[in-house]
Amino acid sequence: MGEPWALDPDPWPVDGPGYGEGEDPEGGVIVGSGRPPADPRTRNLRVHGAGRPVRSGRPVGPGGSGGESAAERLATARGLLRRMENRSSAAARPAPAPGDDGRVLPVVAPLAPLLPGGGLRRGSTVSVSTGPGSTSLLFGLLAEASAEGAWAGVVGAPGLGAVAAAEAGIRLERLALVPRPGADLVAITAALLDGLDLVVVAGAERAGVRAADRERLEARARQRGAVLLALGAWPGADLVLGCSQVEWRGVARGAGRLRSRCAVVRSTGRGTGASGRETELLLPGPGGAVAEREEIRRSPMVDEPAEIPVVRAAVS
């Protein structure tokens, strides 16, 4: 299993957890340090492969401090894209099926009925409403395309779990993470749309993204043939997906383990009809990926407590 690429303008925040220098809780590649390097070729770069991570050198700018400008952060993002492209190969990308023009990116089978055309249309903008089940739903939208060779990026989601993403079927070696874009959320998202197939932007509403910026990102996605996925509210999205009636399964009579989460997933927007579409799914299912509701009947949902023998002492 590979590890995600991670680009973070400030991987050592003052109020962050106590990771050592250059350490990132998600692993992957950290590009940029919040401090300008003396030589752009010696940025703090951790590449995970076989064995231990290799660091190209401690980034030290004039006086050993300072902060990266917006232009430097954008240059870093574009440099990450170039490195990702260099590591990919044409052989790794499967040829389109006959009659498939590549305009629709596949999703896991349980989600296909919710989407017009059975997948994510290139150039479209999709909003995933926040709340219980939203991250698993997002992973389900990324997993199948990732497995078939698509590249994905996630901007503004520092709490995203790489292990959960891998369990959902996402190929981490084709996943770029920008956990803390700061004030450059729009510019970095636009840069990633230039080179990736799917780009997730989280917290746009919280970051105060303006309507004009949203329209600019939507236009960039259309021009580049990418899919823009917003985790949270995104007025004007082509499609909106959300979860309701969320319920965990697996614990009963005070014993057992949580095995899956049931939810009603609903889609509204262009191509879904006046009333939208909805279905019951497991987010996640017993194996960590999105699964059909019927999976509940095919797998044990409760760990039965072991029988405890009762010993009665003979009373004379």
Secondary structure by P-SEA (a helix, b strand, c coil): cbbbbbbbccccccccccccccccccccccccccccccccccccccccccccccccccccccccbbbbcaaaaaaaaaaaaaaaaaaccccccccccccccccccccccccccccccccccccbbbbbbcccaaaaaaaaacccccccbbbbbbcccccccaaaaaaaccccccbbbbcccccaaaaaaaaaaacccbbbbcccccccccaaaaaaaaaaaaaacbbbbbccccccccbbbbccccccccccccccccccccccccccccccccbbbbbbbbccccccccccccccccccccccccbbbbbbcccc
